[in-house]
Amino acid sequence: MDLLRNLGSAAASSLLQKSGITLPYSLGSKVTEYDGKSIWNLYDATKKDDSSMVSVFHFDASASNRHLVPFAKNALKKLRTTRHPDILKFLDVVEQGDSIWIMTERVRPLRSVLFSWDNGTAKAKEKNKAREEWTIWGLHRVAISLAFLNDTCASSHGNISIDSIFLSPSGEWRLGGLETLSSTKDENPILFTIGQQLPRPLDVSSPEVKKSGWNALKESPSGVCDAYALGILMHCVFNLTNEPPQTVHPPHSAPTASSRGSIPTEIFPLFKKLLNPSAKPRLSCQVFLDIGMGVKAGVDGAPGRFFVDNHLVKVCSQLEGFPLASDGEKLEFLKTLKESASSFPPEFAIHRLIPALIASFEHGGTSAATVIPLIFELSKIANTDPVGL
């Protein structure tokens, strides 16, 4: 694997030298696990000005893939202009002809993490609950980003799958794959005109698209195709499979209880509504999010609140409000962190919790006697096995 990574990096470096392109980063290893999963090649890299770790997505047009140039350019345009904490963070770009080098925050493909889990060992089985919690937390971030794109931006992503999602160093899910992100307000929106030309490892198109093509979405509310793809994504991430659920095939029979697999029981009724073969009654990403957060009541016996009651979702929410919390609220939150320190994925503790605690101490929001012991406690899990991360 290291040999393949180095060969990929060497080939890219040779290409750069021949082209005369000067990049603001040093290209590292190629992420070979991402090969063939999109129109991009993915590399680890390091910024030259501050040595920070970044990722680089590279597209280079050849005779065989020149028809994909519009998708690469659309992804670049949308990544530049669509700013949201749960969407892949754009940093810089270098373009020369039809060669595009996009620099983003350091990420790795979600697929490579999910399918590295070993479910056959006793140790892995002990982690199942923690893995489920982490997966629900990740889907929460995806649902937020999709609700933002569909409702706030009046856009459809059109490319939601396990291969359009990445992980930050802290293990937080980031939505990418913006090759077909389109709004009906766009001039010649790419999803509705040539969306069928984008190669996809897994067909996530909704029944109305299969029947009438992507152009059929122009007359539908934004995101009906994304809601359907979100249902397929849930099936894949909970059941660790590359195969879509049987319901995606005609006659699109409703999922049965026996087909639930590892999808949590409290989410399964909503999963079925996301995969409604009719676009009009299909559950939207926003309503799915609202039910999960307890803003709206559950359906078909599902209590909802599976997001708001998730431990990692709670912690992230409290972290965001920590600077404005009262002294009593801060102490209570720190107590909760200490009691549950061993339950956090190491990446989350190292890259999210510890920096937040150090910042709160430096800015005078907490006392050293309270924070420093907790930082040491969280540091102990740095070398433990992550929850599949």
C-alpha positions, -999 to +999 in steps of 0.1 A: +000+000+000+028+024+008+044+016-025+012+025-043+009+057-024+044+068-032+041+059-068+009+080-070+026+109-054+057+106-076+036+105-107+017+137-096+050+154-088+064+145-122+033+159-138+037+192-119+074+196-129+066+191-165+037+215-164+056+242-146+028+247-121+039+261-087+017+250-059+013+265-024+018+231-008+041+201-009+023+171-023+025+139-001+011+104-005-018+096-028-049+083-010-052+052-030-084+041-012-102+069-031-091+058-065-120+053-089-146+067-064-150+100-081-135+121-109-108+133-085-075+119-073-069+127-036-036+134-020-023+143+015-003+175+014+014+201+036+010+239+032+044+255+025+037+287+045+028+272+079+034+234+075-003+227+083-018+194+069-042+198+040-058+176+013-055+181-024-082+170-050-067+168-085-086+166-118-067+164-151-086+162-183-075+136-209-091+124-241-112+098-222-126+121-195-128+155-212-166+153-209-161+155-171-145+190-171-179+207-165-184+186-133-149+195-120-154+232-127-189+231-110-174+214-079-148+241-077-173+269-081-197+255-055-169+246-031-156+282-033-190+299-028-208+275-004-195+280+031-209+258+059-191+241+088-203+207+077-192+211+041-156+204+030-136+236+037-121+252+006-086+268+011-071+274-023-069+264-060-045+263-088-058+259-124-039+255-156-060+246-186-082+217-176-059+207-147-074+217-114-057+213-080-081+221-051-067+225-016-090+218+013-088+211+050-071+177+057-097+149+053-098+112+045-126+093+028-154+080+050-154+047+030-119+038+040-128+041+077-162+023+076-149-007+058-118-010+080-140-021+109-138-058+118-172-069+130-162-105+136-142-101+168-154-099+204-136-066+207-154-052+177-187-063+190-180-044+222-176-013+201-209-016+183-228+008+205-200+034+204-198+030+166-236+034+163-234+066+183-206+079+161-225+071+130-257+089+142-235+119+150-221+118+115-255+116+099-266+145+120-239+167+104-249+154+069-286+161+075-277+197+087-256+203+056-283+189+033-311+209+049-289+240+044-283+232+007-319+222+000-337+249+019-314+279+024-296+275-009-326+261-028-303+236-043-300+198-049-267+181-043-274+151-066-244+131-056-250+119-020-232+087-012-206+072+010-180+085-014-190+121-011-184+122+026-151+128+043-137+129+078-118+158+094-089+150+118-114+151+147-136+124+130-163+149+121-182+142+088-178+167+060-199+167+029-181+170-004-188+156-039-203+189-052-198+180-089-236+182-095-247+207-068-273+228-087-300+254-081-329+260-105-316+296-104-283+286-120-278+293-156-279+258-172-278+239-139-255+209-144-276+184-125-306+188-147-288+190-180-260+165-179-263+149-145-265+114-160-230+117-173-213+118-139-198+084-131-211+071-098-198+039-080-233+034-066-265+044-084-284+065-058-309+081-082-344+083-070-373+065-089-385+097-106-349+102-120-347+066-131-380+070-149-376+104-165-340+115-161-324+142-139-343+169-158-375+157-140-362+173-108-366+208-122-403+206-114-398+191-079-389+207-046-351+211-040-336+180-024-361+153-032-333+133-048-310+140-018-336+127+007-338+094-013-300+092-014-298+099+023-319+069+029-295+047+008-266+063+027-281+053+060-285+017+048-248+016+037-232+032+068-252+012+094-249-021+076-214-016+062-224-026+027-218-013-009-252-027-020-283-005-019-314-017-001-338-039-021-364-012-022-345+008-048-354-018-074-389-019-090-416-022-079-400-003-049-417-023-022-415-007+013-386-019+034-396-047+058-385-051+094-364-081+084-344-058+060-335-033+087-302-049+095-283-026+119-303+005+113-314+017+147-351+009+154-358+045+163-346+056+129-360+028+107-395+043+103-379+075+089-356+055+067-387+040+051-402+075+045-369+088+030-371+060+005-407+066-005-408+060-043-431+090-048-413+123-046-443+144-032-448+124+001-411+116+006-396+128+039-374+158+034-339+162+049-351+191+070-380+172+085-357+142+091-334+166+110-363+182+129-376+149+141-341+137+151-337+170+171-371+167+187-384+198+170-411+177+154-429+146+166-418+112+155-438+091+130-451+055+129-441+048+165-406+063+162-400+086+192-376+109+173-349+128+193-322+103+182-300+133+174-306+155+204-301+125+227-269+115+211-239+119+234-216+134+208-242+157+194-249+170+230-212+176+236-207+195+204-237+217+211-224+224+246-189+231+233-203+257+209-221+275+237-193+271+263-178+306+260-212+321+269-222+296+295-225+306+332-198+294+357-223+268+370-230+255+335-194+253+327-186+233+358-215+209+351-203+204+315-167+198+326-179+173+352-199+155+324-168+154+302-147+139+330-172+112+338-175+102+301-139+108+290-132+072+281-162+071+258-149+096+232-132+086+200-095+095+204-095+118+174-124+138+188-108+141+221-074+152+207-085+175+179-118+189+193-121+186+230-086+193+242-081+225+220-115+238+232-105+233+268-071+249+263-088+279+247-113+283+275-084+283+300-063+308+281-093+332+278-100+330+315-132+311+312-122+282+335-097+275+363-065+256+359-075+233+388-106+222+369-093+221+333-057+207+335-066+174+351-094+169+325-069+176+297-046+150+311-075+125+314-085+130+278-048+127+267-047+092+281-070+079+253-047+093+226-031+059+220-062+038+224-080+022+195-104+046+179-141+037+171-132+025+137-114+058+129 
